[in-house]
Amino acid sequence: MKRRQMTRRLHIVACLLAALHGVFLFADFVAPYPYDEQHRDYAYAPPGLVHPAGPLTGQAGPPFLLGTDGLGRDVLSRVLYGGRISILAGLLATLLALGIGTAAGTLAGFYGGWVDRLLMRGGELFLALPWLYLLLAVRAALPLHISTLQAFGLVVGIVGTMGWFRPARLIRGVVLSTRERGYVLAARGFGASGIYLIWRHILPQTRGVILTQATVLIPQFILAEVTLSFLGLGLSEPVPSWGNMLVEARQYFALVSHAWMLAPAVVLVPLLMAYFVLADELLAEAARDS
């Protein structure tokens, strides 16, 4: 009964996350306005369905469910489009980190010796690097104005590369244990190559660790993208991300007078919490199965 309840909670959280991601993925169809459409008569319009007539048009204003920013852009639309950018950055950075971590952890655990020492000691050194300063140095070496795609790739590359070592250590532990099991030793005795053993017998045992690490890394990397964009090291206007949208809310006056500018943070918190709950459920599931 308890197992069934945990499985049900796991399915509920997974479906909730899938629904949220679907909303952001199809922002072009869900958002009421384009992310860069300006309504200059309604700068900092409060959330509502009906707004006073504009001074230029003399007509009642369009609905803004989450209000507008200083340029009259719909905050709800920008939250949806910005969520797609921030979540996609987190997903791609996680794929990069897990790809590097899986390769490094598998090689280190399977071959051991100098390969293990090189990868693990190198990973510890890699983990100690001051990544914020490295990102500042990389950004300073680039032209002053870079394209949105280049800025996005820079954030994904830096964030994903800095996160590979922790999953690599966990995967290494699984590989160290798996390579000594009877069926692996038997396959090796029959002349199976290292590549065959890794692909056929070793990697399948790491799926649980990879999946759990993904649920842990995705929210961390989403938050990293938000932080970098907030600091001006990620995507810049007019393309929205949750980070650069929060820049306008960092001033006390703007925060008090236009509290709806915190909408990206309000959406971000339950999304991150859902990922953490999913990670806890997966860890509980793995502990019960073991």
C-alpha positions in Angstrom: 0.0 0.0 0.0 2.8 2.4 0.9 4.7 1.5 -2.3 1.5 2.3 -4.3 1.1 5.7 -2.6 4.7 6.6 -3.3 4.4 5.6 -6.9 1.2 7.6 -7.2 2.9 10.7 -5.8 5.8 10.2 -8.2 3.4 10.0 -11.1 1.5 13.1 -9.9 4.7 15.2 -9.6 6.0 14.0 -12.9 2.7 14.8 -14.7 2.7 18.3 -13.0 6.2 19.0 -14.3 5.4 17.7 -17.7 2.3 20.0 -17.9 4.4 23.0 -16.7 7.0 22.3 -19.3 4.4 22.0 -22.0 3.0 25.4 -21.1 6.4 27.0 -21.5 7.3 25.0 -24.5 4.2 26.2 -26.4 4.5 29.8 -25.2 3.9 30.9 -28.8 0.4 29.6 -28.5 -0.3 30.2 -24.9 1.0 33.7 -24.4 -1.5 36.5 -25.1 1.1 38.8 -26.7 4.5 38.5 -28.3 7.3 39.0 -25.7 8.5 42.2 -27.3 5.1 43.9 -28.1 4.9 47.2 -26.3 1.8 49.1 -25.1 3.4 52.4 -24.3 0.1 53.8 -22.9 0.1 51.1 -20.2 3.6 51.2 -18.7 3.5 49.5 -15.3 -0.2 48.7 -15.7 -1.3 46.6 -12.7 -2.7 43.1 -13.2 -6.3 43.1 -14.4 -8.8 42.4 -17.2 -9.9 46.0 -17.7 -7.6 49.1 -17.7 -8.4 52.8 -18.2 -8.6 54.3 -21.6 -5.2 55.2 -23.0 -4.4 58.9 -23.4 -3.6 58.4 -27.1 -6.2 55.9 -28.2 -9.0 56.9 -25.9 -10.1 53.3 -25.8 -10.2 50.8 -22.9 -6.9 49.0 -22.4 -6.2 45.4 -23.3 -6.2 42.8 -20.5 -2.9 42.2 -18.7 -3.3 39.3 -16.3 0.1 39.9 -14.6 0.4 43.6 -15.5 3.1 45.2 -17.7 6.7 46.3 -17.3 8.2 49.8 -17.8 7.8 49.5 -21.6 4.2 48.3 -21.5 5.1 44.7 -22.3 2.8 42.0 -20.9 4.5 40.3 -18.0 2.6 37.1 -18.4 3.7 36.7 -22.0 7.3 37.4 -21.0 7.2 35.0 -18.1 6.1 32.2 -20.5 8.7 33.0 -23.1 11.4 33.6 -20.5 10.5 30.3 -18.8 11.1 28.5 -22.1 14.6 30.0 -22.3 15.5 29.3 -18.6 14.2 25.8 -18.6 15.8 24.9 -21.9 19.1 26.2 -20.6 18.7 24.0 -17.5 17.8 21.0 -19.6 20.7 21.4 -22.1 23.2 22.1 -19.4 22.1 19.0 -17.5 22.5 16.9 -20.7 26.0 18.2 -21.1 26.9 17.7 -17.5 25.5 14.1 -17.4 27.1 13.3 -20.7 30.6 14.3 -19.5 30.0 12.8 -16.0 28.8 9.5 -17.4 31.8 9.1 -19.7 34.3 10.2 -17.1 32.7 8.1 -14.3 32.4 5.0 -16.4 36.0 5.1 -17.7 37.4 5.9 -14.2 35.4 3.1 -12.5 35.9 0.4 -15.2 39.6 0.9 -16.0 40.8 2.2 -12.7 44.5 2.9 -12.2 46.0 6.0 -13.8 42.7 6.6 -15.7 40.8 6.8 -12.4 43.4 9.0 -10.7 43.6 11.3 -13.7 39.9 11.8 -14.1 39.0 12.1 -10.4 41.9 14.3 -9.3 41.4 16.4 -12.4 37.7 16.6 -11.6 38.5 17.8 -8.0 40.7 20.5 -9.5 38.0 21.4 -12.0 35.5 21.7 -9.2 37.7 24.2 -7.3 37.9 26.6 -10.2 36.2 30.0 -9.6 33.6 29.7 -12.3 32.1 33.1 -11.9 35.4 34.8 -12.6 36.1 32.4 -15.5 32.7 33.3 -17.0 33.6 37.0 -16.6 36.9 36.4 -18.4 35.3 34.5 -21.2 32.6 37.2 -21.6 35.2 40.0 -21.6 37.2 38.2 -24.4 34.1 38.2 -26.6 32.8 41.2 -28.5 30.7 43.7 -26.6 27.5 42.7 -28.5 27.0 39.0 -29.1 24.0 37.3 -30.5 21.3 35.8 -28.4 22.3 32.3 -29.6 25.9 32.9 -28.6 24.9 34.2 -25.2 22.7 31.2 -24.7 25.4 28.8 -25.8 27.9 30.5 -23.4 25.6 30.1 -20.4 24.8 26.4 -21.3 28.4 25.5 -21.9 29.8 27.1 -18.7 27.0 25.9 -16.4 26.9 22.4 -17.9 30.7 22.0 -17.9 31.0 23.0 -14.3 28.5 20.4 -13.1 29.9 17.1 -14.4 32.1 16.0 -11.5 29.5 15.2 -8.9 27.5 12.8 -11.1 30.8 11.3 -12.3 31.8 10.3 -8.8 28.4 8.6 -8.2 28.5 6.8 -11.5 32.1 5.7 -10.8 30.9 4.1 -7.6 28.2 2.2 -9.4 30.7 1.0 -12.1 33.2 -0.1 -9.5 30.5 -2.3 -7.9 29.1 -3.6 -11.1 32.4 -4.6 -12.8 33.0 -7.2 -10.0 29.6 -9.0 -10.4 29.6 -12.5 -11.5 27.9 -12.0 -14.9 30.4 -9.3 -15.8 33.3 -11.5 -14.8 31.8 -14.4 -16.8 31.4 -12.2 -19.9 35.0 -11.1 -19.6 36.1 -14.7 -19.2 34.4 -15.5 -22.5 36.4 -12.8 -24.2 34.0 -9.9 -24.2 35.6 -6.6 -25.0 35.6 -3.6 -22.7 33.3 -1.6 -24.9 30.8 -4.5 -25.0 30.9 -4.9 -21.2 30.4 -1.2 -20.7 27.6 -0.9 -23.2 25.8 -4.2 -22.4 26.3 -4.7 -18.6 27.7 -1.6 -17.0 25.8 1.4 -18.4 22.3 -0.1 -17.7 23.1 -0.2 -14.0 23.8 3.6 -14.0 20.4 4.6 -15.3 18.9 5.1 -11.8 21.8 7.4 -10.8 21.6 9.3 -14.0 17.9 9.9 -13.7 18.1 11.0 -10.1 21.0 13.3 -10.8 19.0 14.8 -13.6 16.2 15.8 -11.3 18.7 17.3 -9.0 20.8 19.2 -11.6 18.0 20.6 -13.7 16.6 23.0 -11.0 20.2 23.9 -10.0 21.1 24.8 -13.5 17.8 26.7 -14.1 18.6 28.7 -11.0 22.2 29.2 -12.3 20.9 30.6 -15.6 18.5 32.9 -13.8 21.4 34.1 -11.6 23.8 34.7 -14.5 21.1 36.6 -16.6 20.3 38.6 -13.5 23.9 39.6 -13.2 24.0 40.6 -16.9 26.2 37.6 -18.0 23.4 35.7 -19.8 20.7 36.7 -22.2 20.0 40.4 -22.6 17.0 42.4 -23.7 14.7 42.2 -25.5 14.8 38.4 -25.4 13.3 37.5 -22.0 14.6 35.0 -19.4 13.5 34.9 -15.8 16.9 36.3 -14.8 16.9 39.5 -16.9 13.2 40.1 -16.1 14.0 40.2 -12.4 16.6 43.0 -13.0 13.8 45.5 -13.1 12.6 44.4 -9.7 15.9 44.8 -7.9 15.3 48.4 -7.0 13.3 48.9 -3.8 11.0 51.6 -5.3 10.1 49.4 -8.3 9.6 46.4 -6.0 7.2 48.2 -3.7 5.3 50.1 -6.4 5.1 47.3 -9.0 5.2 44.0 -7.1 4.0 42.1 -10.1 7.5 42.4 -11.5 8.4 39.5 -9.2 6.2 37.2 -11.2 9.2 35.2 -12.6 10.4 34.4 -9.0 6.9 33.4 -8.0 6.7 30.9 -10.9 10.3 29.7 -10.3 9.8 28.7 -6.7 7.1 26.0 -7.2 8.9 24.7 -10.3 12.1 24.2 -8.3 10.2 22.6 -5.4 8.5 20.2 -7.8 11.8 19.0 -9.1 13.2 18.6 -5.5 10.1 16.6 -4.6 10.6 14.4 -7.7 14.2 13.9 -6.7 13.2 12.8 -3.2 10.6 10.4 -4.6 13.1 8.9 -7.0 15.7 8.5 -4.2 13.0 6.8 -1.9 12.1 4.5 -4.8 15.7 3.6 -5.4 16.3 2.9 -1.7 13.3 0.7 -1.5 14.3 -1.3 -4.5 17.8 -1.8 -3.2 
